[in-house]
Amino acid sequence: MNTSPSPAPASPVESAPSSGSAIDQTQLALLRAHRRAHRRARPALPTLPVPTPSGLPPLTRGQRLADGVAATIGSWRFIVIQSTAIVLWISGNVWFGAGSWDPYPFILLNLLLSFQAAYTAPAIMMSQNRQSELDRRHAQNDYEINVKAELEIELLHEKIDILKERELLALTEAVRQLSQQVDALSHRLR
């Protein structure tokens, strides 16, 4: 059994076993470089509108109106009310017959429904565009959190590898000392 002590590493960080392949190391280096570049570009953000306490810029009057229209038209209450109004409109016109305000082809009803669709569709699209912008910001925040978490996990892995290596060195040293003691005892017994 070899009882010569193994050379101690220069530093724990240098001696930590490489975690992953060369491709993984290259990807981590690229990730770090991207993160550093992103942090340098981050100070440009304060030029955006001042965020509200919830972290979002305050809504403009048009955005609040678009959200209100989308919330109203996208509800069952609106569908029930509009369906009831259409049924009453058609029933009233059929009831009064030739003297009704909008006879059978219901041209005025078609005009009103087209007018409603012409104005509600853009309002709904504006609300959806704003929501997609919010979703994009949330996705960007999630991405930044994931990058930071990945870097932190990488650091934890490196620390655990260093601790494992220290423990292995301590165990190796204990085995070496025990081997020396066994050798010393075996020499005394001869």
N, C-alpha and C positions, 0 to 999 in steps of 0.2 A: 504494500500500500504506500502510495506517495504521500509523505508527510510534509513536503515543502509547502509553505504558504503560497496561495495564489496571489498574483499581483493585484493590488487594490486599484480600482478604476480612478481616473483623474478626478472626475466629478460624477455625481449621481445622474445628472442630466445627460452627460456625454455617454454614459454607459447604459442608459435605458434602452431596452430592446426596441427595435423599430416596430411601430404598430402599423402593420399593413404592408402592402407591397409598394413598389416605387410609384405605381400609378396612383395609389391612394395618397401617398405623400405629395405627389405633384398636384393632385386635385385639392388637397388641403392647403397647399401653398397658394394656388390660384384663388381659393376661397378667401384666404387671409388677405391677399392683395385686393380682391374685389371689395371686401369689407372695409379695408383702409381707405380705398378710393371713395367708397360710399360715405364714410365718416367725414372725409375732407369736403365732399360736396354738400353735406348736410347743412352747414351754416347758411346756405342760400335760402332755406325755407322760411325764415321769419318775414320775408317780403309778402307772403300770402296774407289774406285777411285775418284779423285777429280772431283766434278761435274762442268759442264760448266755453264755459266750464266743462261741458261734455267732450271738448276736444275737437268740435266741428265748427266751421265758420257759421256765422249767423245766417239764417235763411232770408232771402229777399222777399218782397211782397209777391212777386210773380211765382217764386218757388213755393211759397205757402199756398197760393191760390191753386197752382198745379197739383200739389199734394192733396188739397181739399177736394178738388174735382175728381182726382183719381180715387180717393178714398170713398167719395159719395157714389160715383158711378160703378165702382167695383164692389158694391155691397148688395146683399139680397134685398134689403129694404128698398133700394132704388129700383131693382128689377120688378119687385112686386108693385110698387107705386106706378111705375111706367106701364107695366102690363095692364093694370087696372084702368089707368087713364086711356090707354089705347082701346080697350074693350068698351069703356063708356063712350068714347068718341065714335067708334064704329056703330055701337048700339043706338046711340042718339041719332046719328045720321040715317040709319036704316029705319028707325022709329018714325022720324018726321018725313021720310020718303022724299018726294020731289021738292018739298019746301025746305029741306035741310041746308045748313050752312056749308056742308062739304059733301055733295052727293057721291054716289057709288065709287068711282075710281079713287076717291079720297086723296085728291091731289094736294090739298092743303095739309093733310096729315103727313103725306110723303115729304112735302116741303119742310115741315117742322122737324121731322125725324132726320132729314138730310142736314138741316141747319144744326141740329144738336150734334150729329156725328162729325160735322165739319169743325166744330169748335172743341169737342171733347177729345177727339183723337190727338191733336197736337198737345193738349194739356196733359194727357196721359203719357205721351212720348216724353215730354219735358220731365215729368215726375220719374219715369223710368230711367232717363239719362242721368238725372241726379242720383238716383239709387245705384246705378251702375258705377258712378264715380265714387260713391261711398263704399261700394263693394271693392273697387279697385284699391282704395286707400286701406281698407281692412286687410286685403290680400297682401299689400306692400308691408303693412305692419306685421302681419303673420310671418312673412318671409324674413323680415329683419330679426324677429324674435327667434325664428328657427335657425338662422345663421349664428346668432349669438349663442343659442343653446348648443349647437353643434360644436362651436369653438370651446365652450365651457366643458362639454363632455370630453372633448379631446384632451383638454388640460387635466381633467380628472383621471382619464386613462393614463396619461403620462405620470401623474403623481402615484397612481396605484402601481404602475410598472416600477417606479423608483422604490416604492415601499417593498414590493416583492423582491426586488434585487437586493435591497438591504437585508431583508429577512433571509434570503438565500445565502448572502455573504456571512451573516451571523451564524446560520446553521452550518455552513462550510467550516467556519472557524471553530465551532463547537465540536464538530466531527474531528477536525484536525487535533484539537486539544485532547479529546477522548482517545484518539489513536495514539497520541504521544503517551498518555497515561497507561494505555494497555501495553504499549511497547516497553515502557519503563517497568511495569509490573512483571511482564514476561521476562525481562532481563534479570530482575531480582530473584525470580523463582528458579532460574537456571542454576 
